[in-house]
Amino acid sequence: MKKFLIVGDSLAMVRPKENVLFLDLYATKLARERPELLVVNGGVRANSSKGILTESYFDEYVSALPPDHVVVHLGIVDCTPRIFHPLERLILDLIGRTKIGKKFSQKVIGFRSQRRFSYTKKKSLSLVSLVQFQANLRQFFAMIRSVNPAAEFTFVNIVHPGVKMVERNFGMLDQIEKYNQVLEAEAQATGSKLIDFFSYTKCNPHVVLDDGYHISTEAHMYLYSELRKIL
């Protein structure tokens, strides 16, 4: 039995409030159509190229499988501009553990959130830098091959952002295009297929949900159909 791992973030997961349910996910559709495959959805909310390098992710989704084919569907969490430096975020989290501190931290977060565009324009700060993003991916590929040297890869590039995402984050489109260039380069370097999800969502903006980056059931159907061709 071939083992098929989807390495993703919340875009690979359900969104019940937007009526994206388990049967709608491209991972589920693949599993139902190809019962001879073991399809594992390794989507984790807020997942990034840092998250997939953790011991917990490796133990749960890589060494315990190990996969024959890996779909890399990551990047939006890595590249989205942030309004807090990681140290600032840590301090706010610590302050928020008390009743009084929680109110203070919520006010600070609310203040900056309302002015997100100006803060992201003032300073470009991503969770994972472009250079580190590429380094993280290469390290992950090495980890995959440490358990299965014959493993194959398919890449899904980052979604074209919706209006709300662009309006709230300075340089969002440019940022995504840079990270997508890394994904394309790594696909070429590994001799892998790349699903151009960016172009698809650019031509079909209605498949991107109101928050500007999560995806609808129609988008899951598209990914499923593209992966079917590759498999």
C-alpha positions as a printed NumPy array, in Angstrom:
array([[  0.   ,   0.   ,   0.   ],
       [  1.356,   3.418,  -0.983],
       [  1.282,   6.065,   1.731],
       [  0.309,   9.574,   0.778],
       [  0.931,  12.498,   3.177],
       [ -0.519,  15.991,   2.848],
       [  1.682,  18.462,   4.723],
       [ -0.494,  21.497,   5.199],
       [ -1.983,  24.209,   7.351],
       [ -5.627,  25.15 ,   7.924],
       [ -6.267,  25.37 ,   4.148],
       [ -6.191,  21.567,   4.103],
       [ -8.66 ,  21.359,   6.998],
       [-12.392,  21.727,   7.622],
       [-14.144,  25.063,   8.134],
       [-17.646,  24.104,   9.319],
       [-18.889,  27.702,   9.606],
       [-18.139,  28.157,   5.9  ],
       [-19.622,  24.735,   5.126],
       [-16.275,  23.12 ,   4.272],
       [-16.718,  19.675,   5.825],
       [-14.632,  16.487,   5.941],
       [-16.238,  15.022,   2.834],
       [-15.342,  18.215,   0.953],
       [-11.603,  18.099,   1.656],
       [ -9.335,  17.129,  -1.204],
       [ -7.597,  14.662,   1.108],
       [-10.896,  12.91 ,   1.82 ],
       [-11.844,  12.821,  -1.86 ],
       [ -8.523,  11.183,  -2.734],
       [ -8.884,   8.633,   0.056],
       [-12.381,   7.664,  -1.066],
       [-11.474,   7.334,  -4.726],
       [ -8.199,   5.512,  -4.149],
       [ -8.793,   2.967,  -1.362],
       [ -5.507,   1.271,  -2.273],
       [ -3.72 ,   4.391,  -0.949],
       [ -3.301,   5.361,   2.678],
       [ -4.026,   9.093,   2.537],
       [ -3.026,  10.985,   5.696],
       [ -4.096,  14.592,   6.103],
       [ -1.249,  16.224,   8.024],
       [ -2.903,  19.633,   8.009],
       [ -2.416,  21.539,  11.287],
       [ -3.885,  24.949,  12.054],
       [ -1.303,  27.765,  11.92 ],
       [  1.238,  25.289,  10.536],
       [  4.365,  26.647,   8.889],
       [  7.721,  25.499,   7.585],
       [  8.92 ,  25.836,  11.182],
       [  6.106,  23.669,  12.5  ],
       [  6.848,  20.735,  10.216],
       [ 10.417,  20.56 ,  11.558],
       [  9.309,  19.945,  15.127],
       [  9.858,  16.593,  16.759],
       [  6.124,  16.19 ,  17.405],
       [  5.206,  16.702,  13.731],
       [  7.953,  14.361,  12.549],
       [  6.972,  11.645,  15.015],
       [  3.264,  11.857,  14.26 ],
       [  3.232,  12.278,  10.483],
       [  6.609,  11.201,   9.079],
       [  8.406,   8.486,  11.032],
       [  5.129,   6.785,  11.96 ],
       [  4.062,   6.541,   8.313],
       [  6.629,   6.897,   6.474],
       [  5.25 ,   8.509,   3.286],
       [  5.842,   7.472,  -0.324],
       [  4.397,  10.698,  -1.712],
       [  4.256,  14.077,   0.052],
       [  2.068,  17.013,  -0.933],
       [  3.613,  20.252,   0.333],
       [  0.759,  22.739,   0.821],
       [  2.285,  25.447,   3.013],
       [  3.405,  29.061,   2.933],
       [  0.607,  31.463,   3.805],
       [  1.404,  31.296,   7.532],
       [  5.118,  31.764,   6.842],
       [  4.777,  34.828,   4.627],
       [  1.851,  36.835,   6.037],
       [  3.058,  40.155,   7.533],
       [  2.872,  40.281,  11.327],
       [  1.96 ,  43.196,  13.588],
       [  4.006,  41.914,  16.536],
       [  7.579,  40.762,  16.853],
       [  7.723,  37.229,  18.381],
       [  9.161,  38.696,  21.596],
       [  6.327,  41.233,  21.796],
       [  3.825,  38.45 ,  21.288],
       [  5.415,  36.396,  24.049],
       [  5.285,  39.328,  26.462],
       [  1.618,  39.955,  25.661],
       [  0.844,  36.269,  26.192],
       [  2.548,  36.342,  29.589],
       [  0.772,  39.553,  30.601],
       [ -2.554,  38.093,  29.447],
       [ -2.392,  35.303,  32.013],
       [ -3.71 ,  37.611,  34.718],
       [ -7.186,  39.118,  34.768],
       [ -5.98 ,  42.73 ,  34.602],
       [ -3.184,  41.885,  32.185],
       [ -5.606,  40.139,  29.842],
       [ -7.611,  43.33 ,  29.38 ],
       [ -4.424,  45.29 ,  28.697],
       [ -3.083,  42.789,  26.156],
       [ -6.454,  42.647,  24.398],
       [ -6.472,  46.435,  24.065],
       [ -2.958,  46.449,  22.616],
       [ -3.799,  43.679,  20.156],
       [ -7.058,  45.384,  19.187],
       [ -5.322,  48.739,  18.679],
       [ -2.731,  47.308,  16.321],
       [ -5.208,  45.044,  14.536],
       [ -7.326,  48.057,  13.624],
       [ -4.2  ,  49.684,  12.165],
       [ -2.764,  46.536,  10.626],
       [ -2.021,  48.015,   7.211],
       [ -0.019,  50.944,   8.598],
       [  1.951,  48.687,  10.969],
       [  2.81 ,  46.196,   8.213],
       [  3.794,  49.093,   5.951],
       [  6.065,  50.542,   8.622],
       [  7.926,  47.261,   9.113],
       [  7.82 ,  44.078,   7.064],
       [  7.882,  41.214,   9.545],
       [  6.979,  37.64 ,   8.622],
       [  6.806,  34.594,  10.846],
       [  9.483,  32.952,   8.677],
       [ 11.884,  34.939,   6.488],
       [ 12.19 ,  34.089,   2.801],
       [ 15.696,  32.652,   3.246],
       [ 14.641,  30.601,   6.255],
       [ 11.536,  29.365,   4.432],
       [ 13.695,  27.779,   1.759],
       [ 16.123,  26.38 ,   4.331],
       [ 13.25 ,  24.876,   6.333],
       [ 11.791,  23.182,   3.271],
       [ 15.142,  21.654,   2.348],
       [ 15.627,  20.39 ,   5.875],
       [ 12.164,  18.831,   5.796],
       [ 12.88 ,  17.104,   2.486],
       [ 16.012,  15.618,   4.046],
       [ 13.943,  14.403,   6.996],
       [ 11.458,  12.746,   4.646],
       [ 14.233,  11.026,   2.723],
       [ 15.827,   9.83 ,   5.945],
       [ 12.828,   7.527,   6.393],
       [ 12.097,   6.916,   2.703],
       [ 14.837,   7.783,   0.172],
       [ 12.425,   7.106,  -2.708],
       [  9.745,   9.542,  -1.518],
       [  8.214,  11.793,  -4.174],
       [  6.845,  15.317,  -3.766],
       [  4.096,  17.503,  -5.171],
       [  3.934,  21.227,  -4.392],
       [  0.849,  23.427,  -4.095],
       [  1.806,  27.074,  -4.219],
       [  0.263,  29.812,  -2.085],
       [ -3.234,  31.035,  -2.832],
       [ -3.828,  34.404,  -4.519],
       [ -5.028,  36.603,  -1.637],
       [ -8.56 ,  37.936,  -1.533],
       [ -9.499,  41.593,  -1.23 ],
       [ -9.663,  41.624,   2.572],
       [ -6.205,  40.09 ,   2.912],
       [ -4.683,  42.612,   0.495],
       [ -6.417,  45.582,   2.108],
       [ -5.262,  44.635,   5.611],
       [ -1.64 ,  43.751,   4.857],
       [  0.812,  46.029,   3.072],
       [  2.661,  44.286,   0.227],
       [  0.721,  41.036,   0.692],
       [  0.616,  40.117,  -2.999],
       [  4.313,  40.821,  -3.526],
       [  5.156,  38.791,  -0.437],
       [  3.21 ,  35.769,  -1.649],
       [  4.804,  35.914,  -5.086],
       [  8.309,  35.832,  -3.537],
       [  7.502,  32.784,  -1.406],
       [  5.871,  31.112,  -4.398],
       [  9.123,  31.582,  -6.319],
       [ 10.859,  29.559,  -3.607],
       [  8.25 ,  26.8  ,  -3.89 ],
       [  8.667,  26.734,  -7.661],
       [ 12.453,  26.592,  -7.339],
       [ 12.26 ,  23.71 ,  -4.868],
       [  9.817,  21.84 ,  -7.099],
       [ 12.279,  22.139,  -9.977],
       [ 15.233,  21.17 ,  -7.782],
       [ 13.498,  18.008,  -6.616],
       [ 12.048,  17.147, -10.026],
       [  8.531,  17.498,  -8.615],
       [  5.178,  18.642,  -9.969],
       [  3.782,  22.016,  -8.888],
       [  0.061,  22.781,  -8.812],
       [ -0.325,  26.453,  -9.669],
       [ -2.999,  27.221,  -7.101],
       [ -2.053,  30.922,  -7.214],
       [ -3.069,  31.275, -10.874],
       [ -6.226,  29.246, -10.359],
       [ -7.424,  31.384,  -7.441],
       [ -6.422,  34.568,  -9.248],
       [ -8.697,  33.6  , -12.15 ],
       [-11.396,  32.298,  -9.776],
       [-11.428,  34.719,  -6.809],
       [-14.834,  33.45 ,  -5.684],
       [-13.236,  30.214,  -4.386],
       [-11.322,  32.186,  -1.729],
       [-13.355,  32.741,   1.439],
       [-14.12 ,  36.148,   2.915],
       [-11.015,  36.227,   5.119],
       [ -8.937,  36.363,   1.95 ],
       [ -6.937,  33.146,   2.175],
       [ -8.991,  30.134,   3.26 ],
       [-10.63 ,  28.143,   0.491],
       [-14.052,  26.882,  -0.484],
       [-15.283,  23.414,  -1.401],
       [-14.862,  24.317,  -5.077],
       [-11.17 ,  25.014,  -4.496],
       [-10.81 ,  21.653,  -2.742],
       [-12.402,  20.022,  -5.781],
       [ -9.838,  21.714,  -8.015],
       [ -6.909,  20.479,  -5.891],
       [ -8.39 ,  16.996,  -5.835],
       [ -8.726,  16.928,  -9.638],
       [ -5.143,  18.175, -10.105],
       [ -3.743,  15.587,  -7.693],
       [ -5.708,  12.863,  -9.487],
       [ -3.83 ,  13.727, -12.692],
       [ -0.481,  13.442, -10.923],
       [ -1.37 ,  10.143,  -9.256]])
